[in-house]
Structure formats: C-alpha cells, structure tokens
Amino acid sequence: MPKMKTNRAAAKRFRKTGSGKIRRAKAGLSHGMVSKNRKHCRRLRKNDMVHKSMVKRIKVLLPYA
C-alpha cells in the first residue's frame, strides 16, 4: 500500500497543536482594513480552532494530524 499524500492546500492552512486539535487562521484579514475598525482587525490576527464537526474531514487531508 502506498503512502497517503498530504493535501498541500490544507497543509498551508491548518496545523496540529500539541494536544491534537487543529488550528486555523481567521478569515477577513487579507485586504479592506480601512473599512474595519482596529478592534476588529486585532481580533482577526489571533488563531482559532477548527470546529469539532469539521476536524474529521481535515484529518483526512492531513495524514500526520
């Protein structure tokens, strides 16, 4: 049986934490900062966790997760 390939697009977007959860970046920080207030932009900078209902799907894309 050959090794399972990692989905490279998913590997760039998700990382596994030490406890085994999947971490992701928040959306909406790539452009259009002028219309967003500072507080909103600051919140978007922090990482977020993938929802438990989506973890199983992402683990299929990332064999190491």
C-alpha positions, -999 to +999 in steps of 0.1 A: +000+000+000+015+034-010+018+062+015-011+087+016-003+121+001-008+152+022-032+178+006-008+207+002-035+234+002-048+221+036-012+218+050-007+256+044-039+264+062-041+241+092-017+230+119-019+205+146-015+217+182+003+197+210-030+185+224-041+172+189-066+199+180-065+216+146-056+253+144-066+277+117-063+314+109-093+337+109-107+350+076-110+386+066-075+400+072-061+400+037-075+433+025-100+461+032-086+471+066-097+508+061-134+499+065-128+477+096-121+492+129-089+485+149-106+462+174-120+440+146-085+437+129-069+429+162-094+400+168-087+386+134-050+383+140-054+356+166-056+319+156-088+300+160-096+263+164-114+242+137-149+233+148-153+198+161-177+189+133-150+196+107-120+180+124-126+146+109-127+160+073-094+179+078-077+149+093-083+130+061-065+158+042-036+158+067-024+122+073+001+134+100-028+152+120 
